[in-house]
Amino acid sequence: MSEFAAPTARPTPLVVDGVTKTYRQGEREVRALDHVSLTVGAGEIVALLGNNGAGKSTLMSITAGLLGADAGTVTVEGERVTDHGGRPSHHLGLAPQDGAVYPLLSARKNLEYFGRLAGLRGAELATRVDEVAGHLLLRDHLDRKASTLSGGQRRRLHTGLALMHRPTVLLLDEPTVGVDIDARLELLDFVRATAAQGAAILYSTHQLNEVERLGARVVVIDRGRVLASGSVGELVAQHAPPLVDLRFDRADHELPSDLVAALDQSGWTPSGQYRVVARLADENVVVTDVVEHLGPIAQSGLRGASIIAPDLEKAYRRLVRGADPDVAPTTDDVSGDLTASTDDGALLR
């Protein structure tokens, strides 16, 4: 009777486990990463969100094996890239934030060079150059020197270099910076297609709309620490409750006790209205329900009201604001600049 070994399951392509990194700035130590952990599965896109200085690029560099970690490990397709101060993996492709192309070579020669480094030759190399250039809207520019390309075109070429060898783990650090709208959408579609073919993609961005288009799972990082992770829906449900935004002509209004208990923030706007933002227990509540609940005194001073629907931006801002004890809530934390309009939503008078 013959015996067959069970097939070996593919390990999680990218595992970051407790990575810590500290830099010295003069006499001061700065903790760039503080026990950061995350995973990216095969066919998955994980969007890394964080303000400038949050630690995203440091994490990308360590994950790529270009920078050593003080503690913790990074594993790419079962190989520890953090051993011996960092060592790149041939399974991995990196498009760092700072673009790096050979300016005196044509776009085609740039792509061919990186393809040859990955072992591509002949017809296979030519096919891959055409494929990558097509997806990044570069076919019409392949024979131009990289130095003559626009900033957005160079950015797309820079991303293409990381894709030539069909990496199974792909790190993209703000790949759409300076890219026009059409090319941005094409690049995002290409990223999704690459993930659909089984690649694990860690995607750093400031563009929250890109996260939803990519269907990405989200990891929020701030000052070197992971604040939250999950799907867009999970983060919104946990950290961005629906809100009612009320505008009054005075501060001495009388609110019902349940609205006072649910108060999120309040204060004077630049346009001279007193703004009250309160959390709603039910996202199906409409603005007229809230107004009818206010009572006659509050209604007499009411000048405008609207429902602020939950979304990823509000969840992100609340997470980062809550992580920094030095940042106090402000009246523009939920919906941006208030000077443009004083009666957005439903005007109630």
C-alpha positions, 0 to 999 in steps of 0.5 A: 500500500503506497503512502502519500504525504499530505500537501504542504500548505503555503505559509502566509506570504507576509508576516510582520511580528513585533517589529521595533525600530528606534533612531537616534536624533542627537541625544534623543531616541525616537521610536519609529516602530513599536512592536508592529505586527500584521499579516498579508495573505495570498491574494490580499491587499492590506492598506497601511494608513498613517500620517507623515512620520507614522512609521510607514516607510520605515516598516516598508524598508524593514519588510523589504530587507533593506533596514534592520529591526531592533526587535521582531521578525519579518517573514516573506514566503517563509524566509526571515528577511530580518536575519543578519540586519536585513536581507532582501527576498527574491519573492518580494517587489518594492516600489518605495516612496522615493522614485528611482529610475535610470534617467538616461535609459528609455522606459523600455530599457529600464523595464528590461533591465529589471526584468533581466535581473529577475531572470527574464529573457527573450520573448518572455521578457518582451511580453512582460515589458509590454504587459506591465507598460500596458497596465500602467499606460506607458506603451506610448512612452516606452522609447522615451528617456525616463528623464523626459517623462512627466512626474506621474509617468516616472512614478508609474515606471518606478512602480512597473520596475517592482512588478517585472518579476511577478513578485508574490509579495509586493510593497507599494509605498504611495504609488499614486503620488503625482499620478493623473486620474486616468492613470491612477485608476488604471494602476489601482485596477492593476494592483487588484488584478495582481492580488487576484492572481495570488500576490500579497500586497502591502499598500501604503497611501494617504488616499482613503478613496483608494482603500475602498476601490482596492477592497483592502483590509486596513491597518492604521498606524500612528507614531509607530504603533498599530491603532486598529486593523480590519475591513473598512466596514469593521473600522467604520462600525467601531470608530465612526458612529453616525452623528447629528450636526446642529447649528444654533445662533446662541450657546444657551440652548437647552438640549434633551438629556439623551443628546447631552449624554451623547455629546461628541463635541461643541463650539463656535464656528468661524461663521459665528454659529454654535455647533453641537455634534452628538452621536446617534444610536441608530444610523437610520434616524433622519434629521427631522426626527432629531429636530422634533425631539429638541423641544421648543427652546432649542428649536427656536435657536436652531439655524441648521442641521444635518446627519453626518454619515459614518465613513472611513475618513471619520473613523481614521481621524477619530483613531488618530485623534484619540491616540494623541493625548496632546490633540484636543477635539475640534469642531472640524474633526468630523466634517472639515472646514465650516466656513464654506456653508452654514446650512449644509444638509437639511435647513430647518427654519 
